[in-house]
Amino acid sequence: MRTRVIPPTPRRHEKALVAALKRAHMLGMRATIKGAQEEFRDDVLAAGLGHRLAKTVRRDVYPETGSSMSPAGVVYAAPGKPGSRSAAAILGHYQRGTSITPALGNWLLIPTKEVPKRGGRGWRSPMTAQEVEAMFGRRLQWVKQPNGNYHLFLRRRRGKKVKSLLMFVAVRDVPGNKRLDFDAIWRNWGARLPGNIAAFIEYDE
């Protein structure tokens, strides 16, 4: 779909020209942000981080309705609560390649597959240790390991047997591992924006 622009020689065409240019800017921005989002998602998949995490990469273009000569666009993953393993926090870790350290307290608690997921749609992050204790009505048991880390167990009684489930592994930090390069993708699509806008403009000679 292209925007036809009538040369503004006659003054009566001025408003039509401005409206057409605004529309071309919006269409160019939407095409650019959509392309950046798709490449961001491809980068997440190529890093081996899975389809579920890739789908948390979203996009918005402003204004949401109407047109503008200076639209804005953003590609993002929704942030979570402080200290939570939100999609934005996980993607940020692999983008920066920095070590993950505790946001609160002295220990970083890595959930195991035994930890229930929070409700809701889309990316469902595991419960925190506090939420697990509240859900099951009992405290987690911290057991120190030879390497200095801790394993957090939940003791559950099933009939006459008591079973200990490993819920979290407590560590001081997790070494960084840079797998994503969102900055390069963003620069690439930013450089394409003028051409994408121009692609929606057509002059009548």
C-alpha positions in Angstrom: 0.0 0.0 0.0 1.5 3.4 -1.1 0.6 6.9 -0.2 0.0 9.2 -3.3 1.4 12.7 -2.8 0.2 15.5 -5.0 2.9 18.2 -5.5 2.1 21.2 -3.3 2.4 23.8 -6.1 -1.3 24.8 -5.9 -2.0 26.0 -2.4 -5.2 24.0 -2.3 -3.1 20.8 -2.3 -1.1 21.8 0.9 -3.4 20.1 3.4 -3.6 16.9 1.2 0.2 16.9 1.0 0.6 17.2 4.8 -2.0 14.5 5.4 -0.3 12.1 2.9 3.2 12.7 4.5 1.9 12.1 8.0 0.3 8.8 6.8 3.5 7.8 5.1 5.5 8.4 8.3 3.1 6.3 10.3 3.1 3.4 7.8 6.9 3.6 7.6 7.3 3.5 11.4 4.9 0.6 11.7 6.8 -1.4 9.1 10.1 -0.6 10.8 8.9 -1.6 14.3 7.3 -4.7 13.0 10.5 -5.7 11.3 12.5 -5.0 14.4 10.2 -7.1 16.6 10.4 -10.0 14.2 14.2 -9.9 14.2 14.3 -9.5 18.0 12.2 -12.7 18.2 14.4 -14.5 15.7 17.5 -13.5 17.8 15.9 -15.0 20.9 15.1 -18.2 19.1 18.6 -18.4 17.6 20.1 -18.0 21.1 18.2 -21.2 22.2 15.9 -19.4 24.6 12.7 -20.9 23.3 9.4 -19.8 21.6 7.7 -18.8 24.8 10.3 -16.2 25.7 10.5 -15.0 22.1 6.7 -14.3 22.1 7.1 -11.9 25.1 8.8 -9.4 22.7 6.1 -6.9 21.9 5.8 -3.7 19.9 3.9 -0.4 20.1 3.7 2.5 17.7 2.4 6.0 18.9 0.1 7.6 18.3 -2.0 4.4 18.4 -4.7 6.0 16.1 -4.6 8.7 13.5 -1.4 9.9 11.9 1.7 12.1 12.7 4.7 13.5 11.1 6.8 12.4 14.1 5.5 9.0 15.2 7.4 6.9 17.8 7.8 3.1 18.1 9.1 0.7 20.7 10.0 -3.0 21.0 10.0 -4.3 24.5 9.3 -7.1 26.9 7.0 -6.3 29.9 8.9 -5.8 33.2 8.0 -7.8 36.2 8.0 -7.2 40.0 11.3 -6.3 41.7 13.3 -9.5 42.3 11.1 -11.6 39.9 12.4 -13.6 36.9 10.4 -11.6 34.4 10.8 -11.9 30.7 12.4 -8.5 30.5 14.9 -9.4 33.2 15.9 -12.6 31.5 16.3 -11.0 28.1 18.2 -8.1 29.6 20.6 -10.6 31.2 21.4 -12.3 27.9 21.6 -9.0 26.1 24.2 -7.5 28.6 26.0 -10.7 29.4 26.3 -9.5 33.0 26.1 -11.7 36.1 22.7 -12.1 37.7 22.8 -11.0 41.3 20.1 -10.9 44.0 17.8 -7.9 43.7 16.8 -8.4 47.4 18.7 -10.2 50.1 22.0 -12.1 49.8 20.9 -15.1 47.7 19.6 -15.6 44.2 16.9 -18.4 44.3 16.8 -20.4 41.1 13.4 -22.3 40.8 13.3 -25.9 39.8 10.6 -27.6 37.7 8.8 -28.4 41.0 7.9 -24.7 41.6 4.3 -23.9 40.5 3.8 -21.1 37.9 1.9 -18.0 38.5 -1.5 -17.7 36.8 -2.3 -15.5 33.8 -1.7 -15.5 30.1 1.5 -15.4 28.1 4.8 -15.7 29.9 4.1 -17.4 33.3 7.0 -17.0 35.7 7.6 -19.4 38.6 6.4 -18.4 42.1 8.9 -16.9 44.5 10.0 -18.7 47.6 7.6 -16.6 49.7 4.7 -17.4 47.4 5.5 -21.1 47.6 5.6 -21.0 51.4 2.3 -19.2 51.5 0.7 -21.6 49.1 1.7 -24.8 50.9 1.5 -23.3 54.4 5.0 -24.3 55.5 8.6 -23.1 55.5 11.2 -24.2 53.1 14.2 -26.0 54.5 17.6 -24.6 53.7 20.3 -27.4 53.3 23.8 -26.2 52.8 25.8 -28.0 50.0 29.6 -28.7 49.8 30.1 -25.9 47.2 28.6 -23.3 49.7 25.3 -23.0 47.9 21.9 -24.0 49.5 19.1 -26.3 48.3 15.6 -25.3 49.5 13.3 -28.3 50.1 9.6 -28.5 50.7 8.6 -31.4 52.9 5.2 -32.9 51.9 3.5 -35.7 53.6 1.7 -38.3 51.4 0.1 -40.9 53.6 2.7 -42.2 56.0 5.6 -41.1 53.8 7.2 -37.7 53.9 8.8 -36.5 50.6 11.3 -33.7 50.2 10.9 -31.8 47.0 13.8 -29.6 45.8 12.2 -26.3 45.0 15.0 -23.8 44.7 18.8 -23.6 44.4 20.3 -20.6 46.3 23.4 -19.1 44.8 25.3 -15.8 45.3 25.2 -15.0 41.5 24.9 -16.6 38.1 27.8 -15.8 35.6 26.9 -13.8 32.6 26.6 -15.2 29.1 25.9 -12.7 26.3 23.7 -14.4 23.6 21.6 -11.5 22.3 22.5 -8.3 20.4 19.4 -6.1 20.4 21.5 -3.0 20.1 22.8 -4.0 16.6 19.2 -5.0 15.5 17.9 -1.7 16.7 20.6 0.3 14.9 19.9 -1.7 11.7 16.2 -1.0 11.7 16.7 2.6 12.8 18.8 3.1 9.6 16.0 1.6 7.5 13.3 4.0 8.8 13.8 6.8 6.3 13.7 4.3 3.4 10.6 2.7 4.8 8.9 6.0 5.0 9.9 6.9 1.5 8.5 3.6 0.2 5.0 4.8 1.1 5.4 8.1 -0.8 4.6 8.5 -4.5 4.6 11.8 -6.4 2.5 12.6 -9.3 4.6 14.4 -11.9 
